[in-house]
């Protein structure tokens, strides 16, 4: 059984047993055989079975084969005629007994194992209506480089009606659906909600037609493998919108040792930036006292600092569009007071979802956005300035533009000069 392991399986086995896993294949094989001869704990036996089943998933181990795990190399099993007894079938790779074609004929493909613990990260612009295929592992069923998996899902009459009634005709005679069948890929991890992540060399066919995938991003480093942007795939145009005919999905990808992927299909409704803005307004406006407390905290004198900050200047212009704020917002994770316009921020993420704060470049997801109540008060009460100054007590005052300030100072100087000339002439007359 161990003789059929590859270098990667031998390294995993030796690392599991706490042995040195460096060296060439024959050295690793000698270490593994020495491990079996010296001490073969039950946990090591279970690891060998696990690696063997992963190597040859269609081969079933019998009790007589498992008993060989505890025997030293070269020792014949009990009841065998001698050291030249035939090798048990479990110790041979399936390819040595049957040709690949015959093996596939005799052993039907195993069903894909479902991992309900794998959860996808929710997307703000999509509201889930139903789960058509639960997150399912793209399991490697052979030792080949390229893998293939088949999936099937069906739509209910109600779901078909929902999709058909959501059809919209866009400019250019293009039809689109606001309720869509959405295909998503991610890493098969259960530690946290997973973001979209495509397997390498991915090809998808829906009902026999090739599904278009997002284009590759330009490589960040020379020689780096190109990657696709992480986003879901809308397969509604390729789906059979019928409650009587099922839909099939065929996925081809390149397998990677130690990394598995997951596939899931959902029925979703696509939302717009305007809808998300309404939801954000419905959450309410944050109390202005929160921002005042943040101002006081920032302007509190630090005893260890030689420089004391007594005021703080903040712009009322959005850093995204360079226009005056209308709905000032920022993320709860941001430590700055500067706000950005919620409507423009949502419109930009609708086209290209990055969810990055334009002020501090940190992540600013939709669920962490808040509308600043203090800035709403300032915008409503101050319409003739684009910049304000906060004081230590949380109060604020408008800042005049430099041009207006220079004009005001020049006018004052002219008035002063005229006043002095008049005084001199009055003295001469008297």
Kinemage of the C-alpha trace (Angstrom):
@kinemage 1
@onewidth
@group {chain A} dominant
@subgroup {mainchain}
@vectorlist {calphas} color= white
{ca unk a 1} P 0.000 0.000 0.000
{ca unk a 2} L 2.773 2.418 0.947
{ca unk a 3} L 4.728 1.356 -2.140
{ca unk a 4} L 2.086 3.004 -4.366
{ca unk a 5} L 2.367 6.410 -2.642
{ca unk a 6} L 3.770 9.413 -4.452
{ca unk a 7} L 6.323 11.807 -2.979
{ca unk a 8} L 3.601 14.141 -1.712
{ca unk a 9} L 1.760 11.314 0.120
{ca unk a 10} L 5.014 10.049 1.641
{ca unk a 11} L 5.850 13.544 2.895
{ca unk a 12} L 2.396 13.930 4.435
{ca unk a 13} L 2.694 10.535 6.158
{ca unk a 14} L 6.169 11.219 7.553
{ca unk a 15} L 5.184 14.709 8.667
{ca unk a 16} L 2.123 13.272 10.420
{ca unk a 17} L 4.339 10.783 12.284
{ca unk a 18} L 6.842 13.493 13.232
{ca unk a 19} L 9.621 12.115 11.039
{ca unk a 20} L 11.964 13.956 8.696
{ca unk a 21} L 10.197 14.383 5.349
{ca unk a 22} L 13.085 15.677 3.246
{ca unk a 23} L 14.874 13.619 0.617
{ca unk a 24} L 14.249 11.832 -2.653
{ca unk a 25} L 11.470 9.351 -3.270
{ca unk a 26} L 13.487 6.209 -2.499
{ca unk a 27} L 14.732 7.800 0.728
{ca unk a 28} L 11.203 8.803 1.752
{ca unk a 29} L 9.954 5.302 0.931
{ca unk a 30} L 12.682 3.741 3.079
{ca unk a 31} L 11.733 6.038 5.975
{ca unk a 32} L 8.054 5.117 5.602
{ca unk a 33} L 8.836 1.374 5.587
{ca unk a 34} L 11.070 1.817 8.626
{ca unk a 35} L 8.183 3.630 10.328
{ca unk a 36} L 5.899 0.637 9.702
{ca unk a 37} L 8.555 -1.814 10.894
{ca unk a 38} L 9.497 0.032 14.089
{ca unk a 39} L 6.121 1.185 15.396
{ca unk a 40} L 2.809 1.432 13.598
{ca unk a 41} L 0.339 3.222 15.865
{ca unk a 42} L -3.405 3.106 15.077
{ca unk a 43} L -3.331 6.796 14.156
{ca unk a 44} L -0.597 6.120 11.580
{ca unk a 45} L -2.634 3.227 10.161
{ca unk a 46} L -5.652 5.499 9.805
{ca unk a 47} L -3.502 8.117 8.064
{ca unk a 48} L -2.218 5.515 5.595
{ca unk a 49} L -5.792 4.438 4.829
{ca unk a 50} L -6.832 8.057 4.369
{ca unk a 51} L -3.950 8.788 1.983
{ca unk a 52} L -4.586 5.579 0.054
{ca unk a 53} L -8.281 6.336 -0.367
{ca unk a 54} L -7.406 9.830 -1.523
{ca unk a 55} L -4.902 8.347 -3.977
{ca unk a 56} L -7.298 5.656 -5.262
{ca unk a 57} L -10.821 6.719 -4.238
{ca unk a 58} L -12.553 3.889 -6.119
{ca unk a 59} L -10.599 1.125 -4.354
{ca unk a 60} L -12.209 -0.432 -1.262
{ca unk a 61} L -9.910 -1.884 1.385
{ca unk a 62} L -10.749 -5.266 2.880
{ca unk a 63} L -9.968 -6.535 6.396
{ca unk a 64} L -7.197 -8.780 5.094
{ca unk a 65} L -5.561 -5.802 3.382
{ca unk a 66} L -5.752 -3.598 6.475
{ca unk a 67} L -4.037 -6.263 8.587
{ca unk a 68} L -0.935 -5.843 6.440
{ca unk a 69} L -0.388 -2.352 7.842
{ca unk a 70} L 0.965 -3.762 11.113
{ca unk a 71} L 3.318 -6.283 9.475
{ca unk a 72} L 6.992 -5.460 8.902
{ca unk a 73} L 8.099 -5.319 5.277
{ca unk a 74} L 8.900 -8.737 3.831
{ca unk a 75} L 6.879 -10.658 6.467
{ca unk a 76} L 4.252 -12.899 4.834
{ca unk a 77} L 0.697 -12.649 6.138
{ca unk a 78} L -0.717 -15.354 8.371
{ca unk a 79} L -1.762 -18.416 6.390
{ca unk a 80} L 0.323 -17.566 3.345
{ca unk a 81} L 2.566 -20.272 1.847
{ca unk a 82} L 5.756 -18.242 2.116
{ca unk a 83} L 7.542 -15.064 1.184
{ca unk a 84} L 6.666 -15.572 -2.480
{ca unk a 85} L 2.924 -15.345 -1.846
{ca unk a 86} L 1.025 -13.164 -4.323
{ca unk a 87} L 0.700 -9.503 -3.427
{ca unk a 88} L -2.788 -8.636 -2.152
{ca unk a 89} L -4.843 -6.535 -4.574
{ca unk a 90} L -5.075 -3.622 -2.127
{ca unk a 91} L -1.307 -3.089 -2.325
{ca unk a 92} L -1.428 -2.634 -6.075
{ca unk a 93} L -2.516 0.505 -7.838
{ca unk a 94} L -5.846 0.107 -9.649
{ca unk a 95} L -4.125 0.727 -12.970
{ca unk a 96} L -2.059 -2.479 -12.567
{ca unk a 97} L -5.172 -4.637 -12.319
{ca unk a 98} L -7.506 -2.965 -14.762
{ca unk a 99} L -7.020 -0.567 -17.598
{ca unk a 100} L -8.314 2.950 -16.992
{ca unk a 101} L -11.198 2.449 -19.393
{ca unk a 102} L -12.356 -0.821 -17.851
{ca unk a 103} L -12.033 0.595 -14.351
{ca unk a 104} L -14.337 3.482 -15.175
{ca unk a 105} L -16.860 1.067 -16.634
{ca unk a 106} L -16.903 -1.156 -13.545
{ca unk a 107} L -16.874 1.634 -10.952
{ca unk a 108} L -19.414 4.428 -11.460
{ca unk a 109} L -18.302 7.923 -10.414
{ca unk a 110} L -18.712 8.659 -6.743
{ca unk a 111} L -21.237 11.377 -5.809
{ca unk a 112} L -19.678 14.691 -4.901
{ca unk a 113} L -19.502 15.097 -1.095
{ca unk a 114} L -21.608 17.994 0.152
{ca unk a 115} L -20.095 20.365 2.711
{ca unk a 116} L -22.946 22.288 4.339
{ca unk a 117} L -20.446 23.999 6.676
{ca unk a 118} L -18.939 25.926 3.746
{ca unk a 119} L -20.708 29.287 3.603
{ca unk a 120} L -20.317 31.941 0.938
{ca unk a 121} L -19.735 35.563 1.822
{ca unk a 122} L -22.932 37.535 1.123
{ca unk a 123} L -22.838 39.990 -1.777
{ca unk a 124} L -24.480 43.390 -1.132
{ca unk a 125} L -25.833 43.744 -4.678
{ca unk a 126} L -27.525 40.307 -4.671
{ca unk a 127} L -30.395 39.121 -2.493
{ca unk a 128} L -30.664 35.326 -2.245
{ca unk a 129} L -34.078 33.896 -3.133
{ca unk a 130} L -33.163 30.208 -3.050
{ca unk a 131} L -30.329 27.676 -2.960
{ca unk a 132} L -30.304 25.478 -6.077
{ca unk a 133} L -27.057 23.579 -5.338
{ca unk a 134} L -25.600 23.586 -1.849
{ca unk a 135} L -21.857 24.288 -1.506
{ca unk a 136} L -20.352 21.092 -2.910
{ca unk a 137} L -16.715 20.069 -2.997
{ca unk a 138} L -14.984 19.782 -6.352
{ca unk a 139} L -13.343 16.537 -5.282
{ca unk a 140} L -10.439 14.947 -7.126
{ca unk a 141} L -11.629 11.544 -8.342
{ca unk a 142} L -8.383 10.464 -10.006
{ca unk a 143} L -4.664 11.119 -10.002
{ca unk a 144} L -4.824 13.040 -13.262
{ca unk a 145} L -3.896 16.687 -13.618
{ca unk a 146} L -7.254 17.836 -15.014
{ca unk a 147} L -10.499 17.001 -13.248
{ca unk a 148} L -14.143 16.992 -14.310
{ca unk a 149} L -17.324 17.144 -12.239
{ca unk a 150} L -21.005 17.011 -13.208
{ca unk a 151} L -23.876 18.766 -11.439
{ca unk a 152} L -27.625 18.975 -11.991
{ca unk a 153} L -30.254 21.377 -10.683
{ca unk a 154} L -33.920 21.995 -11.430
{ca unk a 155} L -36.141 25.056 -11.138
{ca unk a 156} L -39.599 25.026 -9.588
{ca unk a 157} L -42.553 26.538 -11.495
{ca unk a 158} L -42.560 29.485 -9.088
{ca unk a 159} L -38.844 30.142 -9.660
{ca unk a 160} L -39.293 29.975 -13.441
{ca unk a 161} L -42.136 32.489 -13.191
{ca unk a 162} L -40.019 34.803 -11.026
{ca unk a 163} L -37.198 34.807 -13.583
{ca unk a 164} L -39.472 35.346 -16.592
{ca unk a 165} L -41.373 38.238 -15.000
{ca unk a 166} L -38.100 40.010 -14.091
{ca unk a 167} L -37.013 40.330 -17.709
{ca unk a 168} L -35.899 43.797 -18.773
{ca unk a 169} L -35.060 45.046 -22.260
{ca unk a 170} L -31.972 47.222 -22.056
{ca unk a 171} L -30.769 49.738 -24.672
{ca unk a 172} L -29.306 47.988 -27.692
{ca unk a 173} L -32.005 45.259 -27.801
{ca unk a 174} L -30.243 43.383 -24.995
{ca unk a 175} L -32.395 41.389 -22.582
{ca unk a 176} L -31.453 40.952 -18.959
{ca unk a 177} L -33.056 39.483 -15.861
{ca unk a 178} L -33.030 41.070 -12.415
{ca unk a 179} L -33.686 37.631 -10.896
{ca unk a 180} L -30.792 35.421 -11.956
{ca unk a 181} L -29.296 31.950 -11.622
{ca unk a 182} L -25.892 32.587 -10.069
{ca unk a 183} L -22.893 30.239 -10.055
{ca unk a 184} L -20.179 30.738 -7.429
{ca unk a 185} L -16.812 29.107 -6.688
{ca unk a 186} L -14.738 29.371 -3.523
{ca unk a 187} L -12.072 27.603 -1.502
{ca unk a 188} L -13.381 24.643 0.482
{ca unk a 189} L -12.768 26.173 3.914
{ca unk a 190} L -15.097 26.154 6.913
{ca unk a 191} L -13.267 28.609 9.173
{ca unk a 192} L -15.136 31.700 7.911
{ca unk a 193} L -17.469 32.830 5.090
{ca unk a 194} L -15.624 32.444 1.815
{ca unk a 195} L -15.152 34.984 -0.958
{ca unk a 196} L -15.437 34.035 -4.619
{ca unk a 197} L -12.312 32.235 -5.836
{ca unk a 198} L -11.910 30.450 -9.169
{ca unk a 199} L -10.011 27.156 -9.545
{ca unk a 200} L -7.058 27.242 -11.965
{ca unk a 201} L -7.674 26.513 -15.653
{ca unk a 202} L -11.435 26.597 -15.150
{ca unk a 203} L -13.914 25.727 -17.905
{ca unk a 204} L -17.666 25.610 -17.320
{ca unk a 205} L -20.384 24.256 -19.589
{ca unk a 206} L -24.056 24.853 -18.835
{ca unk a 207} L -26.424 22.583 -20.750
{ca unk a 208} L -23.643 21.788 -23.211
{ca unk a 209} L -22.771 25.444 -23.942
{ca unk a 210} L -19.511 27.060 -22.887
{ca unk a 211} L -20.084 29.602 -20.129
{ca unk a 212} L -18.203 32.919 -20.472
{ca unk a 213} L -15.972 33.658 -17.477
{ca unk a 214} L -14.470 36.956 -16.268
{ca unk a 215} L -11.278 37.882 -18.096
{ca unk a 216} L -7.863 37.454 -16.525
{ca unk a 217} L -6.360 40.286 -14.518
{ca unk a 218} L -2.943 41.592 -15.586
{ca unk a 219} L -0.218 39.784 -13.595
{ca unk a 220} L 1.280 41.772 -10.739
{ca unk a 221} L 4.683 40.073 -11.060
{ca unk a 222} L 6.675 38.791 -13.994
{ca unk a 223} L 6.015 35.105 -14.516
{ca unk a 224} L 3.076 35.027 -12.078
{ca unk a 225} L 0.097 32.890 -13.023
{ca unk a 226} L -2.783 35.087 -14.250
{ca unk a 227} L -5.923 35.108 -12.105
{ca unk a 228} L -9.540 35.950 -12.753
{ca unk a 229} L -11.325 38.619 -10.685
{ca unk a 230} L -13.326 37.201 -7.798
{ca unk a 231} L -16.974 37.572 -8.737
{ca unk a 232} L -20.066 35.382 -9.281
{ca unk a 233} L -21.172 34.132 -12.710
{ca unk a 234} L -24.619 34.825 -14.137
{ca unk a 235} L -25.686 31.650 -15.988
{ca unk a 236} L -29.318 32.707 -16.580
{ca unk a 237} L -28.868 33.121 -20.379
{ca unk a 238} L -27.666 29.490 -20.600
{ca unk a 239} L -30.212 27.985 -18.196
{ca unk a 240} L -33.340 26.135 -19.287
{ca unk a 241} L -36.183 28.205 -17.876
{ca unk a 242} L -38.464 25.215 -17.497
{ca unk a 243} L -39.777 23.298 -14.505
{ca unk a 244} L -39.782 19.970 -16.366
{ca unk a 245} L -36.274 19.898 -17.879
{ca unk a 246} L -33.264 19.846 -15.495
{ca unk a 247} L -30.111 21.899 -16.020
{ca unk a 248} L -26.641 20.366 -16.169
{ca unk a 249} L -23.286 21.925 -15.294
{ca unk a 250} L -19.943 20.389 -16.296
{ca unk a 251} L -16.851 21.819 -14.584
{ca unk a 252} L -13.251 21.197 -15.690
{ca unk a 253} L -10.319 22.455 -13.640
{ca unk a 254} L -6.727 21.692 -12.655
{ca unk a 255} L -6.353 19.882 -9.352
{ca unk a 256} L -3.940 21.165 -6.714
{ca unk a 257} L -2.514 19.046 -3.926
{ca unk a 258} L -3.767 20.152 -0.526
{ca unk a 259} L -6.336 22.617 -1.911
{ca unk a 260} L -9.977 21.876 -2.660
{ca unk a 261} L -12.671 24.086 -4.130
{ca unk a 262} L -16.403 24.362 -3.677
{ca unk a 263} L -19.249 25.081 -6.105
{ca unk a 264} L -22.726 26.435 -5.353
{ca unk a 265} L -25.692 27.752 -7.349
{ca unk a 266} L -28.263 30.274 -6.104
{ca unk a 267} L -31.361 32.062 -7.309
{ca unk a 268} L -30.745 35.751 -6.576
{ca unk a 269} L -32.233 39.170 -7.231
{ca unk a 270} L -29.836 41.813 -8.468
{ca unk a 271} L -30.049 45.094 -6.568
{ca unk a 272} L -29.051 48.575 -7.699
{ca unk a 273} L -27.051 51.304 -5.990
{ca unk a 274} L -30.287 53.225 -5.426
{ca unk a 275} L -31.827 50.273 -3.585
{ca unk a 276} L -28.782 49.913 -1.340
{ca unk a 277} L -28.876 53.654 -0.622
{ca unk a 278} L -32.502 53.335 0.482
{ca unk a 279} L -31.542 50.443 2.769
{ca unk a 280} L -28.694 52.514 4.200
{ca unk a 281} L -31.069 55.409 4.897
{ca unk a 282} L -33.536 52.978 6.480
{ca unk a 283} L -30.853 51.945 8.993
{ca unk a 284} L -31.032 55.492 10.337
{ca unk a 285} L -28.586 58.330 10.883
{ca unk a 286} L -25.920 57.939 13.521
{ca unk a 287} L -26.240 60.217 16.530
{ca unk a 288} L -24.060 63.350 16.156
{ca unk a 289} L -22.725 62.827 19.686
{ca unk a 290} L -20.649 59.874 18.439
{ca unk a 291} L -18.755 62.149 16.040
{ca unk a 292} L -18.370 64.869 18.683
{ca unk a 293} L -16.847 62.325 21.059
{ca unk a 294} L -14.427 61.260 18.312
{ca unk a 295} L -13.452 64.912 17.737
{ca unk a 296} L -12.756 65.469 21.430
{ca unk a 297} L -10.713 62.270 21.544
{ca unk a 298} L -8.580 63.367 18.594
{ca unk a 299} L -8.033 66.887 19.958
{ca unk a 300} L -7.305 65.841 23.540
{ca unk a 301} L -3.783 66.908 24.470
{ca unk a 302} L -1.318 64.042 24.710
{ca unk a 303} L 1.007 64.548 27.727
{ca unk a 304} L 3.811 62.662 25.960
{ca unk a 305} L 3.609 64.818 22.840
{ca unk a 306} L 5.352 68.162 22.478
{ca unk a 307} L 2.900 69.352 19.812
{ca unk a 308} L -0.718 69.982 20.822
{ca unk a 309} L -3.511 69.971 18.234
{ca unk a 310} L -6.215 72.502 19.034
{ca unk a 311} L -8.321 72.332 15.866
{ca unk a 312} L -9.134 69.961 13.029
{ca unk a 313} L -10.001 70.950 9.468
{ca unk a 314} L -12.363 68.714 7.468
{ca unk a 315} L -13.590 69.114 3.904
{ca unk a 316} L -17.251 69.010 2.894
{ca unk a 317} L -16.251 67.835 -0.598
{ca unk a 318} L -16.433 64.143 -1.502
{ca unk a 319} L -12.950 62.702 -2.201
{ca unk a 320} L -14.452 60.516 -4.952
{ca unk a 321} L -16.278 63.017 -7.155
{ca unk a 322} L -14.798 66.292 -5.818
{ca unk a 323} L -18.363 67.533 -5.308
{ca unk a 324} L -20.193 68.684 -2.209
{ca unk a 325} L -21.418 65.854 0.007
{ca unk a 326} L -25.106 64.952 -0.117
{ca unk a 327} L -25.231 61.776 2.018
{ca unk a 328} L -22.068 61.831 4.182
{ca unk a 329} L -21.022 58.373 5.321
{ca unk a 330} L -17.995 56.374 6.402
{ca unk a 331} L -17.287 52.875 7.716
{ca unk a 332} L -17.370 51.957 11.385
{ca unk a 333} L -13.867 50.556 10.966
{ca unk a 334} L -12.479 53.937 9.834
{ca unk a 335} L -10.689 56.100 12.406
{ca unk a 336} L -10.947 59.391 10.465
{ca unk a 337} L -13.680 62.044 10.503
{ca unk a 338} L -13.623 62.780 6.779
{ca unk a 339} L -16.749 61.415 5.108
{ca unk a 340} L -17.489 60.445 1.509
{ca unk a 341} L -20.727 60.520 -0.445
{ca unk a 342} L -22.724 57.303 -0.007
{ca unk a 343} L -24.547 57.532 -3.354
{ca unk a 344} L -21.348 57.921 -5.377
{ca unk a 345} L -19.544 55.232 -3.352
{ca unk a 346} L -22.324 52.705 -4.029
{ca unk a 347} L -22.441 53.581 -7.738
{ca unk a 348} L -18.697 52.980 -8.100
{ca unk a 349} L -18.901 49.625 -6.292
{ca unk a 350} L -21.848 48.624 -8.457
{ca unk a 351} L -19.571 48.847 -11.505
{ca unk a 352} L -16.448 47.447 -9.841
{ca unk a 353} L -16.932 46.034 -6.320
{ca unk a 354} L -13.805 46.848 -4.328
{ca unk a 355} L -15.435 48.184 -1.115
{ca unk a 356} L -12.360 50.205 -0.181
{ca unk a 357} L -12.541 53.488 1.725
{ca unk a 358} L -11.429 56.378 -0.551
{ca unk a 359} L -9.931 58.216 2.436
{ca unk a 360} L -7.806 55.601 4.250
{ca unk a 361} L -7.779 52.754 1.649
{ca unk a 362} L -9.000 50.252 4.236
{ca unk a 363} L -11.855 47.824 3.690
{ca unk a 364} L -15.244 49.535 3.975
{ca unk a 365} L -17.905 46.853 3.333
{ca unk a 366} L -21.519 47.815 2.871
{ca unk a 367} L -22.683 46.359 6.184
{ca unk a 368} L -20.262 48.632 8.100
{ca unk a 369} L -21.359 51.914 6.449
{ca unk a 370} L -23.089 54.563 8.587
{ca unk a 371} L -24.544 57.995 7.767
{ca unk a 372} L -22.873 60.653 9.925
{ca unk a 373} L -25.483 62.731 11.746
{ca unk a 374} L -23.074 65.563 12.630
{ca unk a 375} L -22.085 66.089 9.000
{ca unk a 376} L -25.763 66.061 8.008
{ca unk a 377} L -26.374 68.921 10.459
{ca unk a 378} L -23.375 70.852 9.133
{ca unk a 379} L -24.416 70.432 5.486
{ca unk a 380} L -27.964 71.595 6.245
{ca unk a 381} L -26.848 74.677 8.195
{ca unk a 382} L -23.820 75.710 6.128
{ca unk a 383} L -24.342 75.989 2.382
{ca unk a 384} L -21.762 78.628 1.401
{ca unk a 385} L -18.493 76.932 2.414
{ca unk a 386} L -16.638 73.763 1.457
{ca unk a 387} L -14.440 73.367 4.523
{ca unk a 388} L -14.990 73.532 8.278
{ca unk a 389} L -12.865 73.545 11.399
{ca unk a 390} L -13.606 71.517 14.535
{ca unk a 391} L -12.642 72.844 17.969
{ca unk a 392} L -11.593 71.014 21.123
{ca unk a 393} L -15.100 71.102 22.622
{ca unk a 394} L -16.673 69.504 19.521
{ca unk a 395} L -17.992 72.762 18.069
{ca unk a 396} L -17.241 73.846 14.513
{ca unk a 397} L -16.930 76.967 12.402
{ca unk a 398} L -16.872 77.470 8.604
{ca unk a 399} L -13.586 78.109 6.849
{ca unk a 400} L -13.618 80.710 4.076
{ca unk a 401} L -11.842 79.850 0.845
{ca unk a 402} L -8.380 81.345 0.370
{ca unk a 403} L -9.541 83.433 -2.566
{ca unk a 404} L -12.369 85.019 -0.604
{ca unk a 405} L -10.104 85.572 2.391
{ca unk a 406} L -7.475 87.313 0.251
{ca unk a 407} L -10.133 89.479 -1.399
{ca unk a 408} L -11.551 90.453 1.994
{ca unk a 409} L -8.099 91.361 3.319
{ca unk a 410} L -7.301 93.463 0.230
{ca unk a 411} L -10.617 95.323 0.563
{ca unk a 412} L -9.889 96.003 4.219
{ca unk a 413} L -6.448 97.342 3.359
{ca unk a 414} L -7.934 99.645 0.695
{ca unk a 415} L -10.498 100.972 3.141
{ca unk a 416} L -7.778 101.619 5.693
{ca unk a 417} L -5.632 103.471 3.136
{ca unk a 418} L -8.586 105.619 2.021
{ca unk a 419} L -9.412 106.419 5.628
{ca unk a 420} L -5.824 107.568 6.271
{ca unk a 421} L -5.849 109.800 3.147
{ca unk a 422} L -9.088 111.443 4.264
{ca unk a 423} L -7.645 112.124 7.721
{ca unk a 424} L -4.550 113.790 6.230
{ca unk a 425} L -6.625 116.058 3.999
{ca unk a 426} L -8.817 117.049 6.918
{ca unk a 427} L -5.711 118.029 8.874
{ca unk a 428} L -4.460 120.161 5.985
{ca unk a 429} L -7.790 121.960 5.730
{ca unk a 430} L -7.798 122.795 9.396
